[in-house]
Amino acid sequence: MIYDESIDSRLAVFLPLVETIANQFSPYCESVLHDLRKLDNSLVAISGNVTNRTLGAPITDFVLRMLKQYGDNVNNSYHYLATTKDGRRLKSSTTFIRDNKGHVIGCFCINFCIEAFLVSSDVIKDICSIRDPAPEGENLEQFANDVSEVVKLILEDVLKRQTLQPLRMEKSDKMDIVEELDSRGLFLVKGAINLVASKLEISKFTLYGYLDEIKKAKRNNSEKGYLKI
């Protein structure tokens, strides 16, 4: 196991668990700890090597989306399907770690490579069962060593469904893209604003303006839907 020696003591208590689980199911398993207060280099401990990440790797697109959607109310996710860069399938679980006030400060993740089991025997398909399959049309969780790669993966997934190049898009087209990226938690990542602005061929100030308009529209819709008695 390798870990950041400056790891927060509230996360450090999980280090023995990180090492135990990875060793128990070696060589098919890796377990990691993320410090969610620094999303762009959140990985602070890792044991085992399934996703080829190192200390300082960013949080995954899956966890970003969960944090954006639920914040401190996010639930743990067990037995969902993920994939490595080279296409190997993983059975993964994520447990969120909270401080004494209930704020999410980290997460403990297990990634178990089921590829060899799936292709070798039907007898052991039970251990490879996925409780929470990804919704239709939604990408599987992916892993990266650099935060710009996480941003790129999410951007590519959204832009591949567009028929127009950014230069030919109307403002409404770009705002739809920005709204989807925001809903997936992309703008929680440091540096995402500049990368998205460059990809959409707009200034970062224009992008901030889009985000403000989207927030105001959501707030207005929420107020309209509130029935006063």
HUSUL-V570321 format. One record per backbone hydrogen bond with DSSP energy under -1.0 kcal/mol. NH is the residue of the N-H (numbers start at 1). CO is the residue of the C=O. Records with the same first field share a line. If there is no record, write none. Layout:
BEGIN
NH: CO + CO
END
This chain:
BEGIN
2: 46
4: 44
7: 4
11: 8
12: 8
14: 11
15: 12
18: 14
19: 15
20: 16
21: 17
22: 18
23: 19
24: 20
25: 21
28: 25
30: 111
31: 47
32: 109
33: 45
34: 107
35: 42
36: 105
38: 35
41: 38
43: 57
44: 33
45: 33
46: 2
47: 31
56: 43
57: 54
59: 39
64: 60
65: 61
66: 62
67: 63
68: 64
69: 65
70: 66
71: 67
73: 70
74: 71
77: 94
80: 92
82: 90
83: 141
84: 88
87: 84
90: 82
91: 112
92: 80
93: 110
94: 77
95: 108
97: 106
99: 103
102: 99
105: 97
106: 97
107: 34
108: 95
109: 32
110: 93
111: 30
112: 91
113: 28
114: 89
118: 114
119: 115
121: 117
125: 122
129: 126
131: 79
132: 79
138: 135
149: 146
150: 146
151: 147
152: 148
153: 149
154: 150
155: 151
156: 152
157: 153
158: 154
159: 155
160: 156
161: 158
162: 159
168: 165
169: 166
174: 170
175: 171
176: 172
177: 173
178: 174
179: 175
180: 176
181: 177
182: 178
183: 179
184: 180
185: 182
186: 181
188: 185
189: 186
192: 189
195: 191
196: 192
197: 193
198: 194
199: 195
200: 196
202: 197
207: 203
208: 204
209: 205
210: 206
211: 207
212: 208
213: 209
214: 210
215: 211
216: 212
217: 213
218: 214
219: 215
220: 216
221: 217
222: 218
223: 219
224: 220
225: 221
226: 223
END
